[in-house]
């Protein structure tokens, strides 16, 4: 009986490989236009069914080798024009997101529901913004910039919301932990990568995304102004 059980269990990877071989990715029997349409449907259905953003590598498994994922996504998005939701690049993959114009309606609909969203104070938002632009950064460096101690409780709340995590230890005395943003941060704010942060490339080109200039006060006006609000 034990041998029979092992044999059945050991056959499952082979079964999966056989199923993969039976799945027709190429659809060579279809005309080009119908083939492209079917690939669009497969990609959109897969993204719709997923609980997290779906990456290009995953989507490539369900379309033909000649299919360009980005062109396919462009065509899907074109068909979604005028709909209350869109297909967007976020956290390294693609997912369906409702359009900002319907944010108030959605908030009104979920009041009192079990939907969980990050509930941050203004101070927490400002600290999170600073971490996002200048990571990895220590709590001491954050405190030096804002001119007052950034409490462990504040950092703990951001960690509890899974918006930040511990980064590498700083090479400064005592080797304190640094903090970095997470994939959940990208999801929460609808960003594909950190380069999608407002003005990121302009600040980078100007050489302002450095902690040395942050602590010296040689930074963008928005950050200088926010020091008074925390």
N, C-alpha and C positions, 0 to 999 in steps of 0.2 A: 504493500500500500504506500509506504514511504517513497519507494522508487517511482511509483506511478505519479504521486503528488509532485515530486521534484521534476519529473518529465513534463507535466502539465505546466508547472510554474516556469520552467526554463523555455517553454515554447513562446511565451508572450512577446519577448523582443522580436522574434521572427514574425509573429503575427502582425506586430506594428509595422515592421519593414514591408511585409506583404501588402498591408493596407496603404502604405505610402506609395508603393509601386502602382497600385490600382488607381490612386487618385490622379486624375488627368489634369496636369498643370498647363500643358501646352495648348490643348483644345484645337489641334491642327485641323480637325474635321469641320470647324466653323469658319465662315467667312471672316475676314479681318475685322470688320466693324462689329459683328456679333461677338467675336472673341474678346475684343476690347471691352464691350459692354458687360460681358460675363465677368471679366477680371475686375471691373469697377464694382459690380455687385458683391463679389467675394470680399474685396478689400473693405468696402463700407460695412458689410455685415459683420466681419471679424472685428472691426474697430467698435462697432455699436455694441457687440456682445461682451467686449472686454471691460474689466473693472479698472484697468490701468492703461496708460498710453501704450500703443502697440508700435514697436520699432520696425524699421525698414527690413531688417533681417528676417523678422517673423512674417511680414507681409510677402516677402519674396518667395516664401514656401508655397504660396497658393496661387501664384501667377506664373506665366511662362518666362523662360530665360530672356527672351527678347523684350520683355515688358519693363518700362522705366517707371518705377514707383512714383517719383515726383510728378511726372506728367499725368499719371493716372489720378493722383490726388488733386492736381489742378483741375482736371475734368470733373471730378466729383464735387469740388468746391464750386465750380461754375454752375452746376445743376442745383446747388443749395442756395444760390442767390435768391433773396426774397423769403427764405425760410427763417424761422426764429432761432435756428441753431446753425453751427458751422463745423467744419472739420479743421482742426488747428494743430500745429506742431507745438507740443508741450512736453517738457522733461525728457527730451530725447526720443519721443515717439509721436503718435497721432491719436487724438481722441475727439469725440463730439463734445462741443461746448455751446451752451446757449449764448446768444448775442447780448452784449451789455445793455441794450435798450430794454431788455425784459427782466433786468435784475430786480427792479422794485416789485414787479408782479410775482416773481419767484419767491422773494423774501416774504411777501404778504401771504403767499400760499403755504409756506413752511413754518410760520410762526406757531410755536407750541408743539412742533413735531420733534422727532428724534434726530433730525439732521444736525450734524456737528460741523461747525465752522470755527476758525480761529477767532477767539474773542480777545483782542489785544487793546491795551491802553495806548494813549498817544506816546507815552514814554517808551513802551515796548516796541511800538512801530518804529520810532526813531532809532533805537538801539539796533533793531533788526536791519534797518536800512543801512546803518553804518557797517554792520557785520557783512552784509551782502556785498558792499562795494570794496571793503578793505580786508576781507578775509585772506588768510587766517589772522585773527586778531585776539589778543588776550583781554580778560576782564579789566586788568590794570590799564591797558592802553585805551580801552573804552572810557574808563574813569578819568584818565588824564585828559582826553579830548573833551568830554562833557563837563569837566571841572567839578565833578562830584562823584562819589562812589556809585558804581553800578552794582546793585545788590545781587547776592547769590539767588535771592528769590526771583528777581526779574529774569536772570539767566535761566533759572530752573523752570519758569513758566514757558519760556520760549522753547526749551528742550522738551518740556512736557507736551507742547503742541507739535513736536517733531519738526519744527521749523529750523532749528539749529542742532548741531552735534559737536562733539569734541573733535578738534583737529590735531595736528602734530604738536608736540611740545615746543614751546618757544626756546630759542637758543640763549635767552636772557637768564640772569641769575635766578636760581630756584626752578628753572625749567617749567614755568606754568603752562597749563593747557591753553591752546588757542581754540577759537570757535569758528565754525564754518556753517554755511547754509546747507540744506538737504534737498533731496528730490521732492520731498513734501512741500518745501518752500516754493519750488518751481511750479508744482501743481496748484498750490494755493493762489498764486499770483498769475497763473496762466502764462508762464515763461517757458520757452524751449530750452534756452541756456542762459547763463548769467549775462552774456553779451546782449541779451534783450532788455536788460535794465535800462531805464531812461538815461540817455546821454552817455552811456557806458563808453562807446567808441570815441566820442569827442573828448571825454575826460582822459581816456587812455592816450589818445594822440597828444594831448596837452601835457602829459606826464604827471597828472594830478592823482592817479590812483596808486598812491604810495602812503604807507603809514607815517613815514617821516614827515611828509608835507601835511598829512592830516593833523599830526600832533603839533606841528609848527603853526597851524592855522592858515596855511597856504592852500586853501581848498575852495571848492565851489560855494557860492553865497548861500545856497539852500542849507548846506550843512552848518555853516557859520550861524545862520539864523536859528536853526533848530536847537542849538546849545542852550538857548534861553528857555526852551519849552520843556526841558526834562528835569 
